[in-house]
Amino acid sequence: MALKKVKGNIERMFDKNLTDLVRGIRNNKENEAKYISERMEDIKQELRQDNLSVKSNAIAKLTYLQMLGYDISWAGFNIIEVMSSSKFTLKRIGYLSASQSFHCDSELLMLTTNMIRKELNSQNQYEAGLALTSLSCYISTDLARDLSNDILTLLSSTKPYIRKKAVLMMYKVFLKYPDALRPAFPRLKEKLEDPDPGVQSAAVNVVCELARKNPKNYLSLAPVFFKLMTTSTNNWMLIKIIKLFGALTPLEPRLGKKLIEPLTNLIHSTSAMSLLYECINTVIAVLISISSGMPNHAASIQLCVQKLRILIEDSDQNLKYLGLLAMSKILKTHPKSVQAHKDLILQCLEDKDESIRLRALDLLYGMVSKKNLMEIVKKLMVHMDKAEGTVYRDELLSKIILICSQNNYQFITNFEWYITVLVELAQMEFGSKQGHIIGAQLMDVCIRVQAIRCFTVAEMAQILDIYTSTSQFTIMQEVLYAAAWLCGEFVGELKYPEQTIKAMIKYKMLPQHIESVFIQNILKIFTFIIRKYEMNDQNDDALRICDLVCDKLNESIKSGELEVQERASTSLMIIKIVKEEFAAKNSTDNNKILEDDSNNEMNLKSENIPLIADELESLFNGELNPVAPKAQRKVPVPDGLDLDAWINEPIYDTDSDSEPEMMENLFVKSEKTKTIYYHEPTEEDIKKSREARKCEQQNNPHYLKSNISFEQPNGNGASDTYENIPVAELNLNVPLKVLSQKRSDKYLNLNAKSSKKKRSKKKKYKSDSSSDEELHPGPVIEIKRDMELPEGATLSDGDSDPSQKDDPHKALDIDLNLPAYDYSAKPETIENALRPKRDKKHKKKSSEKEKPYKGSKLKHLNENTTSNKIVKEKSSKKKSDRHKENKVIKETKEGNLLGFDDEHVEKVKEVKKEKKEKKTKDIKEKGEKKKKKSSSGYEEAIGISTPSKEFQ
């Protein structure tokens, strides 16, 4: 035996420990995987030895490798073996490895139950603390159920180190085993007044975490927490308590009145920014909950805003972000107090940190009013030109649109200004993600606001002209979708429809969905033009426009996209039919003119021949209304329709493998089938192309030649080279204008002039009103706010959130005021506990429910029952009086603990008394009615049916 021990000690001296492993990994960076695989083999050999110290060394190395991402689940039995060691140094390594590698679904956890229970009952406080710390990482439902009583007994330990860890561990137990909350709650409540500050802080943390999702169950702890808040100096514990009060005040508004004073004192006195931030948050929540009952709270709001301004002006980015976050909460209830600091928030847009800029944008969204909308949007657009980063620019654009469109365009007084803003945004350089937002806004405004359609359609026609006349993509392609659709849908508002259809026919390569919209709306504009030509008998012009559209559609039929092909083919067939009709009509008109000009004119006017345009317009009749966002979800599924069932049975592959390859290449051009050969030019080809290019340059009058000298003196000795330079005229479809300012600024200048006039009038009359209605409203514009829904459906936000289904806090929504119920007890013990109560109730009922008898027995029984009733009424009155006294004492105690006024408690008592008096009157009236109905010879017992005829 001695030789074996010596041999083991010698081998242990040469074993590589954790530091050697780390050093080896650093030295073998090139072959790290190979080195680790070799060390894994060594670790497996060490785990096969009987010496626990060698195994613990191997487990320590495995723990480090697990941090690097290697799987060590195969060593679970060895980890449990090291955990069961009697030495604390070895035990600590095992528990550390278990906390990292085990999880709640591990199958080996059933082997650790008795071992952990033994550690929890250990006399060594560090062993019990080690077990509690490790258990919190991998506790399962079975472990929580089996060990909850052992952990609960540790709450009454004499050592504060164990009490603190046990209190924190109970939170993990509650999440996995919610039935342990009710029996453990009284002891947890005691720990809030523990003499040790660490245990007290741990208890506050646990209760605050439990109350974060279910605050109503912990309203009874408000007096204890109020006492802690006014006496404690621990900032971290105060932060937790103040957070809890922020959740409790909406449930009990009276509590908010008592919190205002201590919270404002903390705001004035504390130097800790974290505590200051939480105090401001809770003050905001308190003022929201008691806004109706406490009107004079402007001073508290101003104090919070001033403190938040200090946070925003601080150089620390974290404090600045928190200040903006809290300011946004004040903005929801007190916008005027935040609007005074608009300049400070606009300065935050220039900050280097993108998160701060985005938070400032959120604040500007809530600060907008009818007065300052144009000014804020102008500053944001100027800032957009200077901003860097596509993500931030995209967010800035979407925020501008949200600011303008909130509450169905509530703050927009001039829709022409908003349309010009959208057009200017469409011409800025952005990513492709934001085009659909601008396009959707243009369509929404034009559909909802009928008065702005003429202006919007004119702007869209101009966008189409700019797009087709320029070679560069200066406009977002998604905006072209809206431009084409609006010009086609509201074609009656177009001034020059012929020019617009020519611009749309010249479109270049576009995505599938945009090109298909172009084709569809070309047909709408074509229908409008045909009507005009048909009314004026311009058959030649109609045939000419038919040829123009057909030429473009013949190109679109060759598109590789199926949607474009289908729309182009259907539109082409319609236009060909129209062309044939006009050609036939043109020929008949010429024949009639040759016969008799005068008679034909009279006959044509008298005959009611249907127009071709009327039949075409029937394809596009009907007005479109905005659709509600959840309309599709509200559509009821028809009876007998199963959306999950197959429409056709799936086809299974039974043929050879060569067939799927043919199917894959059916609609997609494969790279294998088509090979492209490139011809490399020779020297002779290069010379020929160079000479051809030079000849073209010489013959081109618009090309400046390099061989012409710029100073060719005349006979007079003067140089007139500038006169010999050829000048070419440029035919531009779009007028070339260089603007010094944006078009949307003119509306801002008009608004400023009108406000100056109003100020001069106000000086004469000295009006004190400062509301948004002071702006000149202009013409009243009707906005469609109704949205289409299926029949019988209504807009509602009651859709369940799927992310809350697996929330473990739902099971912890337990009424803690009810008595504890022992779920682990057997049904026999529960019946024994409930028997005495049942026996008492049975005796009462049996005394009242005795059957009547004939003759003297009946009289005697009636006398006994009446005497018993008198005794019972006296005893019940005494009990009820005592019960009332106890209730009054409880209510006064609760009121005094919370610090409520005595007047309020007396009012509550009076209301309760009135309710009880009404109930007693109703009971008496019912009893008198029953007595009248019952027979005179006997008294009807409660719960017994009426006697038979032989007793009458």
LINHUNOR-V826515 format. One record per pair of residues at least 12 apart in sequence whose C-alpha atoms are under 7 Angstrom apart, sorted by sequence separation. I is the first residue (numbers start at 1). GAP is how many residues later the second one is. D is the distance in whole Angstrom. If there is no record, write none. Layout:
i gap d
I GAP D
I GAP D
//
This chain:
i gap d
46 12 6
82 12 5
83 12 6
119 12 6
154 12 6
155 12 7
191 12 6
192 12 6
229 12 7
267 12 7
311 12 5
312 12 7
348 12 6
426 12 7
530 12 6
556 12 6
557 12 6
892 13 7
80 14 7
504 14 7
43 15 5
79 15 5
116 15 6
151 15 6
188 15 7
308 15 5
345 15 6
553 15 6
225 16 7
263 16 6
422 16 6
79 18 7
79 19 7
308 19 7
553 19 6
59 20 7
501 21 6
550 22 6
260 23 7
377 23 7
460 23 5
280 24 6
501 24 7
148 25 7
701 25 7
56 26 6
461 26 7
702 26 7
460 27 7
73 28 7
339 28 6
497 28 7
144 29 5
219 29 7
457 29 6
546 29 6
52 30 7
113 30 7
117 30 7
256 30 5
457 30 6
84 31 7
144 32 6
145 32 6
148 32 7
152 32 7
208 32 7
215 32 6
335 32 7
485 32 7
497 32 7
60 33 6
129 33 6
132 33 7
136 33 6
144 33 6
215 33 6
481 33 5
484 33 7
488 33 5
546 33 6
56 34 6
63 34 6
104 34 5
164 34 6
168 34 6
256 34 7
484 34 6
488 34 7
491 34 6
99 35 5
103 35 4
104 35 6
141 35 5
164 35 4
167 35 6
171 35 6
205 35 7
216 35 7
243 35 7
321 35 6
324 35 7
328 35 6
331 35 7
468 35 6
102 36 6
104 36 5
129 36 7
136 36 6
140 36 6
141 36 6
160 36 7
163 36 6
167 36 6
201 36 6
208 36 6
239 36 6
242 36 7
246 36 5
253 36 6
324 36 7
394 36 7
416 36 7
457 36 7
458 36 6
481 36 7
485 36 6
488 36 5
543 36 6
53 37 7
56 37 7
125 37 6
132 37 7
242 37 7
249 37 6
253 37 6
415 37 7
419 37 7
457 37 6
484 37 6
488 37 6
56 38 7
96 38 7
99 38 5
164 38 6
168 38 6
361 38 7
365 38 5
465 38 6
468 38 6
95 39 6
99 39 7
160 39 7
239 39 6
243 39 7
246 39 6
250 39 5
439 39 6
443 39 6
454 39 5
461 39 6
464 39 6
468 39 6
543 39 7
17 40 6
235 40 7
242 40 7
246 40 7
249 40 7
390 40 7
394 40 6
439 40 5
442 40 7
464 40 7
370 41 5
390 41 7
435 41 6
438 41 7
12 42 7
18 42 7
369 42 6
370 42 7
435 42 7
436 42 5
439 42 7
18 43 5
435 43 5
436 43 7
439 43 5
443 43 7
539 43 6
432 44 7
435 44 6
505 44 7
281 45 7
284 46 7
427 47 6
505 47 6
516 47 7
520 47 7
539 47 6
427 48 5
516 48 5
519 48 7
523 48 7
426 49 6
427 49 7
512 49 6
515 49 7
519 49 6
426 50 6
516 51 6
512 52 6
426 53 7
531 82 5
530 83 6
527 86 6
527 89 6
527 90 7
849 92 5
848 93 6
849 93 6
848 94 7
849 95 7
635 155 6
634 156 7
631 158 5
628 159 5
631 159 7
634 159 6
627 160 5
628 160 6
626 161 5
627 161 5
628 161 6
625 162 7
626 162 6
627 162 7
625 163 7
447 178 7
469 264 7
466 268 7
420 323 7
421 323 6
420 324 6
417 327 6
417 330 6
451 330 7
449 333 6
449 334 5
448 335 5
449 335 7
448 336 5
413 364 7
374 374 6
408 377 7
371 401 6
370 402 6
371 404 7
213 596 7
217 597 7
217 598 6
214 599 6
217 599 6
175 633 6
178 633 6
175 634 7
178 634 6
182 634 6
183 637 6
182 638 6
223 674 6
223 675 5
//
